[in-house]
């Protein structure tokens, strides 16, 4: 039996055993409501809340096949592991396993190793040992080094933020997706022209990333992006914006027809940050989607984001629509009359805490890190 098949078999039995042991949703000690979710499909539970850790107490998340949950604490330079201390299936007990890292902001678990992206560094944590694979990525100023993932070609893919909100930058390695071998060698720029690529993820062998519009564009709708990453793609920042790739004011004479357009957009300043592929039967109605955290913006009165969304795909692999699942419009008719802003303001959404990252466990549970030192989980109802 292959390693992949063995892992899937273990995950199947673990998922089945845990699902049989779960009491009804509203009888679980960890059950939370609000934020609202559709109770026909899942139960929303609180894994942990540690407000003493600050707004970014838990940011990037990753899971291992045995159910272990990893989390980054970037402002403290820490990597944490969370284990299940009370036997309810949720890993709620954190322990620091690595310290002194530079802004750890992306996690990816692969073949017994945890890969960590932070600042100028790529680290590998395995069997209690932390190894620096790279220490010279472009960093400082502008946007942080974003997510990291391992591709089907067994290479690392890392999102590198731009050097500024809106400018022509000198370093061609900023605002890019780069790839490298698992040992940090053979570094290559895969795609460029991105402002704040918050995360990267593969779905059906295709690499996807996110991006956000520059500040001050609230009156222009739907400019935050989901992008399909192809080798050599240039996504147009800072010259072109939106699925129509219209010129921005920095260089109105730039030929935006030469840039790669976004394939799907989100509301401007909803700030897509975290990205994960969902390929499990635990929640069959979202199988084959991408999960996206919309972190929102604290710089405007009109609330966009502060939500977890899914992106659905057509049969040909083209993104067709996005749909918010936390907080989600349910069969409750009163809720159907509320927009997202009203939902947040009346206390049934995530606001004012920002969702930061999303990860999927081997049994198909969904973990969501939220500002204020909180991690939530979507489990079977």
Secondary structure, DSSP 8 states (H G I E B T S, - for coil): --HHHHHHHHHHHHHHHHHHH---GGGSTTB--SS---TTTEEEEEEEE-GGG-TTSS--EEE-TTS-EEEEEGGGTEEEEEE-SSSSS---EEEEEE-S-S-EEEEEEETTEEEEEETTEEEEEETTEEEEEES--S-SSSS----EEE-TTSEEEEEE--SSSSS--S-TTSSEEEEEETTS-S-EEEEE--S----EEEETTEEEEEE---TT-TTS-S-EEEEEE-TTEE--TTTEETTTTEE-GGGTTS-GGGS---SEEE-TT--EEEEEEE--STTGGGTTEEEEEE---SS-SS----EEEEEEE-TTS-EEEEEEEET---S-HHHHT--HHHHHHTTSS-TTS-EEEEEE-TTS-EEEEETTTEEEEEEE-
